[in-house]
Amino acid sequence: MSVKKLTAFASLLLATTLGGHTALAATSSSAHEIHNIGIVWAGNMGETLGKLWADAGYHVMLASRHPDSLHSTATEIGHGTKVGTAEQASQFGDVVVMAVPYGALPQLGKSLHQQLAGKTVIDVSNPYPGRDGATAAKALSLGSGKASAQYLSGAHVVRAFNSLAATAIASNAHHSPLIAVPYAGDNPKALAQAKTLIQQASFAPVKTGNLATATRFQPGSSLFLQVLDEKALRAQLADAR
């Protein structure tokens, strides 16, 4: 074989090999990988979770109707935390967190439908009829998980972090033993991503089941606002069956 043909053959072999490695790398990358987290509404809960995840190495964007008012909060959180509108945060996040008053979910589900379609949305909001009216009444009747999935149609909703107050989350992160966070959802990828983020916030994830089981830790349930470690939470779940 001539030198020219050998060179051509070697180049083809190298290209094929590199292409194979590229394809392997693409297929072996985790479908559950999370880099960016968009948090819609930077109230106490949004700020608390944003701080924990930013400290854990995630890129965070906080959103409100007035993003300019969040710059001092973003500076306090540090780690290059960004601010933006709800649309921008929903587009930014590999995972989007809804930390809004529950009554805002129907309208946000409509206005953010395009940005949220196919994404994991962790819903940490709680329905309170006195504040959220008919939206909350429906959620408590149907079940908060099922209702949130209807309001945020097209997204993969997971209910998590809603059973603890923001102050309890802030004061109990990194507690030993880890404080448990119950979570529920229907989509396997969304559940895996939620589990990862619960762990990265330094809590113990306890899956209760599909979205229908989110009633077990919504307002009015025996687990709501209970600060329990994993063993105690699992015992209460077992006793309630």
Secondary structure per residue as TSV (DSSP state, phi and psi in degrees):
chain	resnum	aa	ss	phi	psi
A	1	M	-	360.0	135.3
A	2	S	-	-69.2	160.7
A	3	V	H	-59.2	-39.5
A	4	K	H	-62.0	-43.4
A	5	K	H	-68.9	-37.2
A	6	L	H	-63.3	-40.6
A	7	T	H	-64.0	-43.0
A	8	A	H	-63.5	-42.3
A	9	F	H	-63.7	-41.7
A	10	A	H	-64.7	-40.2
A	11	S	H	-64.0	-41.7
A	12	L	H	-64.3	-42.1
A	13	L	H	-63.7	-41.7
A	14	L	H	-64.4	-43.2
A	15	A	H	-63.2	-41.5
A	16	T	H	-64.3	-42.4
A	17	T	H	-64.8	-46.2
A	18	L	H	-64.0	-38.3
A	19	G	H	-62.7	-39.1
A	20	G	H	-63.8	-42.5
A	21	H	H	-64.8	-37.8
A	22	T	H	-63.2	-44.9
A	23	A	H	-63.3	-39.7
A	24	L	H	-64.7	-43.2
A	25	A	H	-62.2	-39.3
A	26	A	H	-67.0	-40.5
A	27	T	H	-77.7	-23.7
A	28	S	H	-90.0	-9.4
A	29	S	S	-67.2	143.6
A	30	S	-	-71.3	129.6
A	31	A	T	-71.7	-12.9
A	32	H	T	-97.3	5.6
A	33	E	-	-63.1	137.9
A	34	I	-	-127.7	126.1
A	35	H	-	-114.0	-44.8
A	36	N	E	-114.9	138.4
A	37	I	E	-124.7	121.7
A	38	G	E	-99.7	128.1
A	39	I	E	-115.6	113.0
A	40	V	E	-89.3	111.3
A	41	W	S	91.1	108.6
A	42	A	-	-95.7	60.5
A	43	G	S	-83.8	-160.1
A	44	N	H	-58.6	-44.1
A	45	M	H	-68.3	-45.8
A	46	G	H	-61.0	-43.8
A	47	E	H	-65.3	-41.2
A	48	T	H	-63.7	-49.7
A	49	L	H	-67.1	-39.5
A	50	G	H	-58.1	-41.9
A	51	K	H	-63.1	-45.7
A	52	L	H	-62.4	-42.6
A	53	W	H	-75.4	-35.4
A	54	A	H	-63.5	-41.8
A	55	D	H	-62.4	-29.0
A	56	A	T	-82.5	-3.7
A	57	G	T	107.3	4.5
A	58	Y	-	-86.2	153.6
A	59	H	E	-87.0	125.7
A	60	V	E	-120.2	139.0
A	61	M	E	-124.1	126.0
A	62	L	E	-96.6	143.4
A	63	A	E	-129.4	148.2
A	64	S	-	-157.2	176.8
A	65	R	S	-69.6	-18.4
A	66	H	S	-128.5	76.9
A	67	P	G	-55.6	-33.0
A	68	D	G	-61.6	-23.9
A	69	S	G	-76.6	-7.5
A	70	L	G	-98.2	-1.4
A	71	H	H	-62.0	-39.4
A	72	S	H	-66.7	-38.1
A	73	T	H	-64.4	-44.3
A	74	A	H	-61.7	-38.0
A	75	T	H	-65.9	-40.1
A	76	E	H	-63.9	-40.6
A	77	I	H	-67.3	-39.7
A	78	G	-	76.9	-162.4
A	79	H	T	59.5	28.1
A	80	G	T	71.4	23.9
A	81	T	-	-57.2	133.4
A	82	K	E	-100.7	165.4
A	83	V	E	-128.9	154.0
A	84	G	E	-172.8	-173.4
A	85	T	-	-82.0	170.7
A	86	A	H	-59.8	-39.6
A	87	E	H	-63.4	-43.3
A	88	Q	H	-67.2	-42.4
A	89	A	H	-66.2	-36.9
A	90	S	H	-69.8	-33.8
A	91	Q	H	-73.1	-38.2
A	92	F	H	-67.1	-41.1
A	93	G	-	-77.1	133.2
A	94	D	S	-67.2	-33.8
A	95	V	E	-126.0	139.0
A	96	V	E	-115.6	135.3
A	97	V	E	-109.2	125.6
A	98	M	E	-96.6	106.7
A	99	A	-	-118.2	40.3
A	100	V	S	-99.1	163.8
A	101	P	-	-56.5	136.4
A	102	Y	G	-56.4	-32.9
A	103	G	G	-63.3	-15.6
A	104	A	G	-84.5	-11.8
A	105	L	H	-60.3	-45.3
A	106	P	H	-57.1	-45.8
A	107	Q	H	-68.7	-40.9
A	108	L	H	-65.9	-36.0
A	109	G	H	-59.8	-34.9
A	110	K	H	-77.0	-49.0
A	111	S	H	-72.1	-24.7
A	112	L	T	-107.6	14.5
A	113	H	H	-55.0	-44.4
A	114	Q	H	-65.9	-43.4
A	115	Q	H	-70.6	-30.8
A	116	L	H	-92.3	-12.3
A	117	A	T	-56.5	123.1
A	118	G	T	79.9	-1.7
A	119	K	S	-94.2	156.9
A	120	T	E	-75.5	127.0
A	121	V	E	-120.7	116.8
A	122	I	E	-91.2	114.6
A	123	D	E	-96.6	111.3
A	124	V	-	-106.0	3.7
A	125	S	-	-81.8	157.3
A	126	N	-	-125.7	140.3
A	127	P	-	-83.6	121.8
A	128	Y	-	-124.5	110.7
A	129	P	H	-54.0	-37.2
A	130	G	H	-63.7	-26.2
A	131	R	H	-103.4	-39.6
A	132	D	H	-105.6	2.6
A	133	G	H	58.0	-138.0
A	134	A	H	-63.4	-29.5
A	135	T	H	-61.6	-42.8
A	136	A	H	-71.2	-40.8
A	137	A	H	-59.4	-42.3
A	138	K	H	-62.9	-42.9
A	139	A	H	-63.8	-41.7
A	140	L	H	-72.0	-28.7
A	141	S	H	-77.5	-47.3
A	142	L	H	-78.9	-30.0
A	143	G	-	112.0	130.3
A	144	S	H	-61.7	-34.9
A	145	G	H	-65.7	-48.7
A	146	K	H	-64.8	-39.9
A	147	A	H	-65.6	-44.0
A	148	S	H	-61.2	-38.9
A	149	A	H	-64.1	-33.9
A	150	Q	H	-71.3	-43.4
A	151	Y	H	-66.9	-32.9
A	152	L	T	-108.5	47.4
A	153	S	T	-55.6	133.2
A	154	G	T	101.1	-21.3
A	155	A	S	-93.4	161.9
A	156	H	E	-99.7	96.9
A	157	V	E	-84.3	136.3
A	158	V	E	-126.6	131.2
A	159	R	E	-91.3	124.6
A	160	A	E	-161.2	156.5
A	161	F	S	66.7	-6.8
A	162	N	T	-75.3	-15.9
A	163	S	T	-85.2	-5.7
A	164	L	S	-118.8	144.3
A	165	A	-	-72.1	152.9
A	166	A	H	-58.3	-38.4
A	167	T	H	-64.2	-37.1
A	168	A	H	-68.6	-37.4
A	169	I	H	-65.0	-45.4
A	170	A	H	-63.4	-40.0
A	171	S	H	-84.8	-17.3
A	172	N	H	-110.0	0.6
A	173	A	T	-61.2	139.0
A	174	H	T	70.7	9.8
A	175	H	-	-61.9	148.3
A	176	S	S	-121.6	120.4
A	177	P	S	-68.8	160.1
A	178	L	-	-60.2	138.8
A	179	I	B	-75.2	140.8
A	180	A	E	-87.7	143.9
A	181	V	E	-121.8	111.2
A	182	P	E	-72.4	145.7
A	183	Y	E	-147.0	155.3
A	184	A	E	-147.7	144.9
A	185	G	E	-172.1	170.8
A	186	D	S	-105.7	-26.6
A	187	N	-	-95.3	126.2
A	188	P	H	-59.1	-43.0
A	189	K	H	-65.1	-43.4
A	190	A	H	-63.1	-40.6
A	191	L	H	-63.0	-41.2
A	192	A	H	-64.5	-40.7
A	193	Q	H	-68.0	-40.6
A	194	A	H	-63.4	-42.1
A	195	K	H	-58.6	-45.4
A	196	T	H	-59.8	-44.9
A	197	L	H	-70.4	-31.9
A	198	I	H	-63.7	-44.9
A	199	Q	H	-64.3	-42.0
A	200	Q	H	-69.4	-20.8
A	201	A	T	-84.9	1.3
A	202	S	T	74.1	44.0
A	203	F	-	-128.7	167.4
A	204	A	E	-99.5	116.5
A	205	P	E	-76.2	134.5
A	206	V	E	-129.9	107.3
A	207	K	E	-78.6	127.0
A	208	T	E	-91.1	-19.9
A	209	G	E	137.7	-147.4
A	210	N	S	-76.4	-179.5
A	211	L	G	-60.2	-27.8
A	212	A	G	-61.3	-27.7
A	213	T	G	-81.2	-2.9
A	214	A	G	-64.5	-16.0
A	215	T	G	-62.7	-20.4
A	216	R	G	-73.3	-14.4
A	217	F	G	-136.9	25.6
A	218	Q	S	-90.6	170.9
A	219	P	T	-52.8	136.1
A	220	G	T	95.3	-12.6
A	221	S	S	-86.0	165.0
A	222	S	T	-71.0	-18.7
A	223	L	T	-94.1	-8.9
A	224	F	T	-67.1	128.2
A	225	L	T	67.4	15.9
A	226	Q	-	-90.2	125.6
A	227	V	-	-96.3	103.3
A	228	L	-	-131.8	148.6
A	229	D	B	-79.4	174.1
A	230	E	H	-59.3	-43.9
A	231	K	H	-60.8	-44.6
A	232	A	H	-68.9	-37.7
A	233	L	H	-66.4	-45.2
A	234	R	H	-63.4	-35.0
A	235	A	H	-65.8	-41.4
A	236	Q	H	-66.6	-39.3
A	237	L	H	-62.9	-40.0
A	238	A	H	-68.3	-39.4
A	239	D	H	-66.8	-29.1
A	240	A	T	-83.2	-7.8
A	241	R	-	-70.4	360.0
